[in-house]
């Protein structure tokens, strides 16, 4: 079905909804230039079918004798275009009405409305991008921080694909040795071939481990980290949220229990997209409202990637604090002792005995706030500073495929060590190649493509 669809000429609005200086209607397909001929009138009166690739032309979009808009028409001839087909981009004024009228007009003249991600799907199907690169396109669009953008750009440029192809080639090199021995069993597998196979499998396992070792970090940079601020009432949770946001987002009063609902914001902490949630103070609820607020807070803690548990430095630990420590002990936790600008009475050593990471700060003055940001950064990168050229795997589909491939490589190593039939090793490595091929798009189904490109915006 998707092969037939490649013959259609598709169109979509390629710019975001809303008013803007410029809006773009994009066409791709063999009829793009012919459709442009019917609706575009340039100052030089030339036929768009004769325009050179990578050229821009000023003129008007016309519906019969009616002017729709003044535009710049951009021509990109296949195969030197994003989709490797003829592509036309109509740059018009950015009002919604103008864009919709031009889109309606090109559809009337033979275009089909593009589905989500169909331009990038064509780039993949026509060999312009592999599947890992195509998926990086949507990650670039959705990147929330410079670090996330950098990862996605690296994947779009083929950095991850290069590493996957290198591992895949290593598997094929080993398969050549194994298949030769399978084809000529009377010779028996030579000692040097066994040694070469063993070393090759170890190296491939090492390369897969290197990619997977930073996968959790890559996923966080791609999807964001869910961080929850919790603590008993009036310890300064909302003040800490405001300090991290560097603006007054949550209402702060001396009255305990001011926050009744969760407050959620997205912030950039040293390049890490953090979805931070301020929760209601956890206490013994006195009424139905407080009961629901506490239940919601506990649910947020349960789902969090990281919990920041807050304590009041001016008060000694009480049973509520101790209960919260027990509640979060098995989570990833940073303990924060707030209000150090007041007289410190809290027993820091008791907190440190149960929670390994403790930061002291003043949310009100901002003192030591950088230490908390550093602790969050270290949690993501496990205390290691990533090198500029580090390639992080961030896509959950890629991570799972790499894990499956590594599992099969590990099984092949066991089979080799146990001196079991060579055919079993070869089959494991062939199956491992299939998982790698799924990342690159060498092996795919229509359902897989639909799942991937459905997440794209219509015009990309």
N, C-alpha and C positions, 0 to 999 in steps of 0.2 A: 504493500500500500504506500509506504513512504517513498519508494522508488518512483511510483507514478506521480506522487505529489511534487517531486522535484521538477516536473515539466510545467507545473503551474507558475504563473507570474504572481508574486505575492506583494502585498503592500501593508504598511502600518505606520502609525505616528511613532516616531523614534525619540521624541523628547517628552519630558515629564509633563504631567497634567498641571494646568494652571497657566497664568499669563506670563509671558516672557518676551524678550526682544526678538528672539528667533525661535521658530518651530520647524521641525523637519518631518516630511513625509518620505519614507524610504520604499523603493521598489526593487525587487530582485527577480530575474527570470528572463527568458528569451524574448518576451514581448515588451520588456521595459522601454526600450528605445522607440518602438513603434507606438506605444501608448503616449510617450512624451511628445512624439510628432503631432499627435491629435490635439493636445491640450496646451502646448507651450509655443509662444510666439516671441522670438528674440528680437532685439533691436536690429540685428543684421539680417533678419528674415531667413536665416539658414535652417536647414532641416536638422534636428537633433540626431538623426541617424548618421549624420556625417561628422558629428563632433568627435574629437579625439578623446581617448581615455585620460582621466585625471585632468579634466578641464572644467571650467566654471563659466556660466553664461547668464547674463542679465536679461530678463524679459518678463512676460506676463503669463499667468495661467488663465486660459480662456475656456468658457463653456459656451460653445457657439460664438455669439458676438458679445457675450457678457464677460467682463473682467472679474475674476475671482480674487486675484492678489498679484502684486508685484513680487517677483521671486528671483533667487539665484538658483539655476539648475546645475547640479554637479553630475558629471558622467564618469563612471568607472567601468571600463569594459572588462568582461571576463577574458581569461582566467585571472587577471591581475586585479582582483577585487576581494572583498571580505568573504563573499560566498562562492567565489570563482565563477559567478554568472555575471551578466550585465546588470549593473546596479545604477539606479537613478536616485539622487536625493534632491528633493525640492525644498529649498530653504526659504520659508515664507515668514511673514510676521507671526509672532508667537501667540496670537489670540486663539482661543479654542475653536471659535466659529470658523475662522479661516482654515485651520488645519482640517476640521471635519468636512468642510466643503470640498477641499482638494482630495481628501481621502475618498469621499463619496464619488467624486468625478473619475478618479483612476479605477475605482471598482466598476463603475458604469462602463468604462472602456475596456474591461477584460481582466482586471486584477482580481485576485482572491484575497480576502482579509487574512493576514498572517496569523498563525497560532502562536502561543507563547514560546519564545525562544527559537522560532523557526529559521530566522536568519543565521543564527549560530549553528543550528542543527544542519543547515545546508553547508556551512563552512566545514563542519565535521564530515558529513557524508561525501563531500566533494574533495576531501583530502587536504583542505586548507589548514585544519587543526586536528590533533588527535583528541580523544574524548577527555583526557585529563586537562588539556589546554582549554577545551570548550567549557568545562565546568569552572575553570578559573575565571572565565569572563563574568559569570554571575557573582563570584566572590569579589571581584574588583568593584562591581557596582554596589555591593552591599558592605564593603569594608568600612569598619567603624573607626579605625585608627591607622596611623602611618605604618605600624608594624604589620597589621593585617593586610594592608594594601601591598606592602613589599612582598609578603609571602605569595599573594595572588599573582602579582606581576612576574615573580620568579617562575611560577607554574605556567603562566601563559607563554612565557618565553621558551618553555621546554625544559626547564631545569629538572623538574621531577621526572618528566618523561625520559630524559637522558639517563637518569639513574635506574629507572625501571627497565629500560632497554638494555642497559649494561648487565643487570642481573639476569634478564631473560637470555641474553647471549651466552652468559656463563652456563646457564642450564642447558642450552642447546649444544654447547661445546662438550659437556659431559655426556649428553645423550648420544652424540656421535661416537664416542668411545664405547658406550654401552651397547648401542645398536650393532656396532661392528662385531662385538663379542657374541651378541644374540644370533647374528647371521652366520657366524662361523663357530658354533659351540664346540666343535671337536678340538679347536685350538686351546680352549679354556681361557679365562681372563688372566692376563699376565700380571705379575706382581707390580710392575711399574704402572700399569693401567689402574690397578686397585689403589695404589698410592696417589696417583693423579686424581682419581675420582674422589677419594677421601678428602684431599686438600681442597679440591674445587668446591665440594659441598660445604666444608668448613668456611671457606671464604664467602660463599653465597649467604650462608646463615649469618655471618658477621655483617654483611651489607644490609640484609633485611633487618637485623637487630638495630643497626645504626639508624635506619629510617624510622623504625617503630619507637625507638627510645625517646624521641621528641614528639611523638604523636599526640599525647595529651596536651602538651603545650601548644601545638599547632591547632588542635581543635578549639582550645580556649581562645586563641587569637582570631580564629575564624568566626566562632559562634558567640564569643563573649563568656565571661565567668559570672556565675550566679553567687553573689556575696550577700550574706544576711548579717545585719547588726542586731544583736539581741542583748538582753540584760533586764534587770528588774526596773521598775518605774523610777524615773528621775535620776538616772545615772549619766545622762547626757547623750543618748542615742541620736536624737534629732539634731543636737548641736554638732555631733560628729559628722552626720550626713551633710549638713550645711557646710561644714569646714572642708570636707572632701570635694563637694560640688563648687566651693568658692562662691556660693550665693545662698540666700535665705530661701530654701525650698520648703522645709518643715517648720511648723509652728513650734516655738520654744517658749515655755513658761515655767515658773517655779512650781507649778501645780503638778503633782505626780499623776500620771495616767492621761496626759494631754493627748498623746497619740493613741487613737483607738483602732485605726485601720493601718494597713501596710502602705508605705510610700516608696515608690520605685523610680529610679533614675538610671540613665546610662552615662558613665563617665569614662574618661581615658586616664588610666594610671600608668605612666611610663610606657605608653604604647599598647597597653593591655585594655581591651574593652571590658568594662566591669559593669554588670547590671546589679546595682546595689540596692538593697531593700532595707528600709527602716521599719522595724516591727513595734507593735505595742509592747509595753512592759509586761513581762511574764510574772504573774503574781497569783495568789489564790483569789479567783474571781468572786466578786460580790453580787453580781447580777448577770442577766442574760447577755447584755452587750459586752461586758468584760469577758464572759465565758467564750463568746464567739471570737473576740479579738485575740485571746490567748490561744485558742484552737488554731486560728489562722497563722499566728506567729510560729507555733510548733510545726505546722505544715511547711512553712517556708524554711525552717531550720532543717527539716528532713530532706528537702529537695536541694539544699545549697551545696555548691562546690566548696565553699569556704565560709566558715562562721567566724564573725568577730564578736566575741563576748565582752561586754563592757562592765567595768567596775568603777565605783566611786572611791577615789583615793582618800577622801576625807572621812570615810566611814569604815569601820571594821567589817570583816566578812560576817555575814549572818546566814541563817539557814536557807534563805532564798538564794543567795549567791552559791552556796554549797550544792543546792539542788540543781541549779543551772549548770554548774561544772560537771556534775554527774550526767546530766542530760546531753551535753555536747562532747563528752570525753572521747567518744568513738568517731567523731567527725574531724575533718581538717579544721583546726582552730587557731586563731590568733587571739590571745587574751590582751585586752587593752585596759590599762588603769588610767582613767580620766580624772580631770580636775587636780592635776599636780600643782596648780597655782595656789591651791588651798593647803592647809596643814595636812600632811599625809599621816593617816592612821591605819591604812589597810595593811594586811600582812602579805606582802608580795611573795615571800618565800613559800607560803601555803599554796598560793595560786601556781607558782612555778613548779611545785611538787607534782601537780596534776596536769598542768598544761605547759608544754615545753617552750612555746614561743610567747613571750610577754613583752609588751611595749607600753611605756609610760608616756603620757602626753597631756596636753590641755587643748581640748576642742575649742574652748572659748578664745584663747589667745593664739592658737595655731602652733604652739611650741611642740616640737618633736613630731608634728604631723608627717613630716618627710620620712620618719622612721617607720611609720605604719605603711606608707606607700612602698617603701623599700621592702618591707616584710611581705607584702602582697606580691611584688615583683619576684622576690626570691622563691615564694611558694610556687609560682608558675614555672620558673626556670630552674627550680631545685638548687638555687644558690650559684648556678653557673651563668656566666655572661655569654650569650649566644654570639658567635662570630658573624660578621656581616654576610658571609657567603653561605651560612647555614640554610639548608633546604628542609623546611618543615612540612610534614604530611599533615594536612588539616581536614581533609574530607573523610567523613566517617565511612563512606563506601570504599575508599582507597585503603583506609586503615584495616578494615575487615578483610579485604582481599589479600593484603600483605601478610596478615596474621595467618590466613588459611594457607597461603603459599609457604610460609615459614614452617608451619606444622607439617606439611608434606615433605619439605626438605629434611626436617628432623627425623621423620619416619624413614626416609631414604637412608639416612646415616645409620640408624639402628639396623635396618635390613642389611646394609653393607657390612657392618660390624659382626652381625650374626651369620654372615656368609650364606644368606638365603639367595634364591634365584635372582639373576640380574634383571629379568623381566619385571620383577616387582619394583626394583629401584627405578627403572625406566618409566614405568607407569606413574609412579609418584611424581617424577619430575615433569612428565607431560601434563599431569593435572595441575601442578604448580604453575606451569606456563599459562594454562588456561586462566587462572586467577589474575596473573599479571596482564594478560591480554584483555581482560575485562576492564582493567584500569585504563589502558590505552585505547580501548575501543576496537581492538583487532577481533574480538569476539563479543558480540552484543546481540540483544533481541530488541524488537520494536517496543516491547513493554518497558525495557530498561531505558531506552531513549525517551519514551513518553514521561517516565518518572523524573528523569533528570531535567528535561527542558520545560516541563510544566511549571517549574519554579522560576523560570525566566520571565522578564517583562515582555510584553507583546512585540515591541519594536526592536528587540535585540536578537 
